[in-house]
Structures are given as structure tokens and as C-alpha cells.
């Protein structure tokens, strides 16, 4: 797995968001997207997170704060648009017909109040209208979905990346909490939908976890770090018999695909779960005000230690289903729910050494190597220190006794130094002026806070990390070419460019007789590489490692241009910043001048063009097929909203338009199809009239899309 500390160094992170310049904000958003993606993979795929929940949440909060200040810089691969991580190998993949979403986070009473206010604004509710919220404990386990057809259990899957998970049907079937058939009396009474997909969290009780570890230790087996890891590892066993021997349980709390929804509230659904024979958390409470919500939060936190299962916060869900449907979702989370996290745990330890690592983009990252310490039952030994400003501002030195904090089951964050325990002679940390990997000059550009290696392509750390990215799971996904093998092949001089990977015969011939490589493993690698000669356009774009171009942006570009030839031609034409091709590029939703500059810079660089030419000659690049939007009167149309909308909030209007296949833009151009103008429309209305764009009132828009 990629080392998250390699990409975690962000010298701008200690700079106040209010003080960031746009160009610095764009750089930091790029790094945050990469770092959070690494942490998502560690948590969701390997069940081995490497930073604390609090540290992880701080990264997301920082990302969201920058996006709020610079909305035009929001990246299509932003963590705010992403859920979990891609499914692991070893299980068949399952595409979720209804995405399994993550949750936005709240950390204070003010955050919860903001959540309620956002709901009111979106639904255009009055300030005094009550919003009923179902509050329930947030179980710290593994998210799953179970599908029933005609009352019989048919299939189960993990969340994966939210769109695609792992098929764990036979493993989940072993859980005693999961009914194989929903109660016959309900079927006879017609109370169960023909298709019912229930979603929940698999966990291991604390008492069962302790007993399991005692058995494992006595037998000389693996001792698990915490109940969450034990549950996830047990559920992902290739042999269902191993899963059956583990004391796993499951709480259900939501639904996915359902043939017919009869319930009108979240509370009614919870009652139905119990009637159908599922386990639902009995601590769920219906709250009717902010005060009631906070009282439930305080009560649950106080009783947390006495519970026989781990929780890391509360989840609040708007109770009314019709409101949930109207609120809908953003890319990674529903608008009608949020998670309210509990406070972090803390401990002290000694920071033995600060080392520096180099990431794919050349960023130098300081890393704290700690004397192992147990925090909340987990032994931890190191953590990222983010950047030199973070170290300087907290005056962190080698030999210091430091306070670390942890919220969950992962490595802690250095919070502060215990000054009166500093050893004599401890010296301030100083970032090196040279790259520790290649010796090239490491510079900190004016206005930036991060040092970067200037070695570029000659820096082995950067080159190797780029190759790792190229073959990573979300890119070419070549089994057998993991991080260690990439490093080894690079050191041997076998791989210097992505095209070298596809010299299959030359590469595999060199492996013959090499320690650790047998005939079968060499043959498997040969087959894995050959299978990837055919690649989808979006995966190729992502694999190139273009700054600010993550998975979501890659898919967006693939959908927009359709083919590799069209994309390459457009990037060549868009080099003229005054031309139509450039205007089209920055007019794509979520792609502004900053992302465009990185794209065009990549395609303009001679070395990159050589790499692309080599890849074109050996790959079959599959174009992106547009989704079926037949029946939608606005599919493929570009729509701009302006003025005050009276029957719905602006956000709801945009969300509904996008769900119908329309492209929602923020400004009017000659390519705009409709301007929906409410009272107070100004310059956009004037420009639309000048350009001959069709102008609709809110009522006319609703008539067009069938929303009345």
C-alpha cells in the first residue's frame, strides 16, 4: 500500500485559510486530495489505518474550509466528493445499484446547528419549523449491505468505494444476527418489499474481542489491535468457515434498493427492521430540537465506556422520508444526515527521531518516529508531522516528550510538547536544503510553505512514486506490480517509464531465476500486464498522475471528450488561452483555470508527450460511453440558475437538474441552453437575452422537467 506519509507533507497546512493565496490553495487542495485518498485506502481496504480519526477529520475540515473560501478551486477528485476506497482483491466485485454513501462530520454544537440550518435553507423552511431527527450511536465497524428477494437472503457486499464493493455473501451468511429468511408472518401479511436491501455495520463486541484475542494468543495466532480490525479481518476471510468461527454481530440502520417503500419516516423503518427480524440499535432516539439532540449526545458519550461495542460518535438523520428524498446527496454524503464525533483520546511518549520523506510531487515531509505507546488499547509508533511550519510552530524537537491524541484505532497526532521535560541540548528541527533521496536542491518558493525537491524526473523517489501511481488499483491495477516490486525493478534499471512495463517478454525474462519468482508467478505477472493493454480512458487519464486530476476529474474529462484522440486534440488546441477550446475546457463544471493550467502544462511538456506517444502505440484505449438519459427533456443540456427561487432552494434545484442529466453551470455563455431566472435576476439574465439563450421562469422550468 502507498505510504500515506509520503504524500502527507503539506507545508501550507499551518497557514491560516484566510491567509492563503489562490495559487497556494490549489496546491494544498491537490495534496489534501492525495493524502486523504491514501488514508481512505488504508482504512477501507487494508483495515489498517495509519492516522487517528481526529487527524483524519482535521484533514477533511481543512479541505472543506479551503473549498468554502475558494469554491472555484474545488477539485473533481475532492475528498468531499469521494466515498471510502476501491474494493480489495480476492472477492468478486458488486456494483451497488444505490450508492453506499459516507457521512459528513460535525464536531460541536455549532456544527450540528449548522447542519439543521442547511436543511432549512435547502428545503426553504421557516426558522421556527421543527426538524425531527433520529439520533443513534455511530458503530465503529465495517459497513455492509444485504439484499433480500421475496424474503430470502440473496447477496451481501461491503461498501468498497461507495459505487462498487466486495461480494461477501457466504461470509455474512454465517452471522447469527442475519436472518436467512425474513419472518414468514411478515411475508404472508404483505409487509416486506419484493426486493429489500438493508444496510448496517458488522462489529465485534468488546467482550467477544477480548475472548478472541485470548484464544488467538494461546494458540500462537494473530492478536488483533482492536474490535474494528478484528471484525473487518474476520469478515474478509476467503474461507467462510473461519468467519463462522468468529463472534461477529451486525446492527442494521438503513436501506439501499427497495422495490416499494411503505415507511414514511426513519423511525418507522427502524421499527420495521425489528419486525422483520433484524438487529437494530435500541439506543436510537427521536429528537425534536437542537437541545434534545445535544442532550442525547452527552448522555451517550457518558455511557460510552459501559457499552459492549465500540462507538465513535452519533449519527443524526432527518426523520421525514419525503424530506430525505428532496435533500438528496452530494457526491459522497447525504444532505439529510451527519455524524457527530466524540472527543479524541490522549497519551504521552518520546519522539526519538524526525526523518524526512519525499513524495510523488517532490514535497518533503517530516515524520515523527515515536517510542511505542498504547493509546486507547492500540500501540502506535510514528506519525506525520505534516510540514516544517507545523514542527516550528509547535517547537517539536528530537528527544521531546510529546502529547499525542487518538480517536479510534489508529496512529496518533502530535498535539503538543511537554516543555518542562525537554532534554538538555535538544535542538530545533531544520528541514534539509537538499533532497534526502537524490541530493538535488530543495527549495521553498515565495509564498509557499513546503519545500520541494527540484530533481524532478531524476529524483528516484519521485520517479518511483509516479510508477507506483501508474500501476495502482484505481489506475492500471496490475496485480503483481506492487510497491515493493516497482522499487526493486526501478533499482535494477528495468523500469524507467510507464511504457517499459508493457515490454512483457523483456521484463519477465529478467525475472527467471530471481529469488521469490517462480514460473507460475512470472506467468501470472505476464497475464496481468497483457490484460491491461486494454484500458478505459478515465483510468488512463488518472494513471498519468497529472496534478489536480484525480479519479473524479479523470471521469469528468473522459465523459466530456469521449475518446483519447478527442482529448489530446482539445488539449493541443487549448494551449491558445484565447481560443474556443480553452473556453470549453474551463467551462466544464468543476474545471477552472487552475486545473486547466495543470492539464495543459502536462500535455505541453516534451517528456510527457514522448511518454504518451509510447503508450498510444501499445495500448487499446477505450472511449467513454455516455450514460443512457433517454426520457429526460434536459439530458445533456447546460442550465444556469439565477435570482431567487421560491418553491425550492438553489441547491435543491441544481441537484435535481443534475439528476436529470443536465449540466449546471455558474455563468452564461453561448453554449447555455436554459437560464432559469427567479426574482432578482441581474447580469446573467441580461447576458442570456443578449446571446439568445432560452430564459425560463421557475414555473416553466418545473413544467419542463415534470417537477410540479
Helices and strands as residue ranges (DSSP letters): H 4-7, G 17-19, H 22-44, H 53-69, G 71-73, G 79-81, E 93-95, E 105-106, H 109-123, E 133-139, E 142-149, E 152-158, E 164-166, H 169-172, H 184-188, E 195-204, H 206-218, H 227-235, H 240-244, E 248-258, H 266-276, E 285-287, H 290-303, G 304-306, E 311-318, H 321-327, E 337-341, E 345-358, E 364-375, E 378-384, H 388-393, E 401-406, E 413-417, G 419-421, E 442-443, E 452-453, G 456-458, H 460-471, H 483-492, G 498-502, H 504-511, H 519-531, E 534-536, H 537-543, H 551-561, H 564-573, H 580-587, H 593-604, H 606-616, E 620-622, E 638-642, H 650-659, E 663-664, E 674-677, H 683-691, E 694-696, H 698-705
